[in-house]
Amino acid sequence: MAVSVRIPTILRTYTEGESEVSADGETLAAVLDDLDARFAGIKGRVLDEAGNLRRFVNVYVGNEDVRFLDNLDTATPDGTQVSVIPAVAGG
């Protein structure tokens, strides 16, 4: 299953500056594994040491926040867009 993954500016050092890359996987977990195989270290910036999404990273499959779906088990159908969005704090 090929999906398009939008990469935030802060993680583009892993993707050689690319803002969007393709990845394969039937679930978000598989997509992250595929990304990490091609762009070593990127998965560690999205997931914490326990293998869960980092607290200040939001991931969307289509327009849906995966935290309200099946988290890492969220299906990623062919052609879907996955967006990795770091949370922004301000005051």
N, C-alpha and C positions, 0 to 999 in steps of 0.2 A: 504494500500500500504506500504510494508516494504522496507525501504531504509537503506543503510549503511552510517553512518556519521563519517567522519574523524575529530578527535578533535585535535586541536593544543596543544602543550605542556602547554602553559599558562592557558588553560581551563581544563586541566585534573584533577585538584583538585575537580572539580564538578562531574567528571565521575569516581571517585575512581581510578584514574590513567590509565583508559582505553583510548587507542589511537583511537579506533573505536567502535562505538556503533550502534545498530539498532534503528530505529524509524519508526513510522507510520504516514502517511499523504499524501493526494493527491496533496498538494502544499507545498512550502517551509514554508509558515506561519504555516500550520498544523503540519509539521515536527518539527518546533521550539516549538510549543505548547506541542507536545508530549514529546520532550526532557525535557522541563521545568517541566512537570508533574513528570518526573522520576528523574531529576537532578536539583532540585530547584536552581534558580538563574542564570543558564547558558544563558537563553534567554536574560536577562538583560545585559549580556556582549557582545551580538551580536547585539542587537537592542538598539537604543537610547531612550530617554524619550518620543519622539514623535512616537515611534513604527517603525522607519525606520532603515535600516542597518546603523550601526555605520560607520563613515567616514573612519576609518582605519581598517576595517574588510572586507575582500573579501570572498564571498561565491560563490562556483561553484556547479552547478548541472551537473554531467557528466564533460565535459571539458569546459563548458560555464559559463562565469561570469554572474550571475543573473541580474546585473545592465544593461546588454545588452539584457536581455530577458524580463521577466515580474516581476522583483524584487521578492517580497514576494509571488506574485501570480504565480510564475514559477511552472509548473507541475513537480511532482516528481514521475515518473512511478515506479512501483514495480521493485526492483532490482537496482535502480539507486544509484550511489555514490554521496553523498553531501560532499563537503570539505569546512571547515571553516578555512580561512587562514588570520592571522593578517598581516597587511602591515608592511614591514620592512623599516626603514629609515636609511640612513647612509650618510657618506660624504667622 
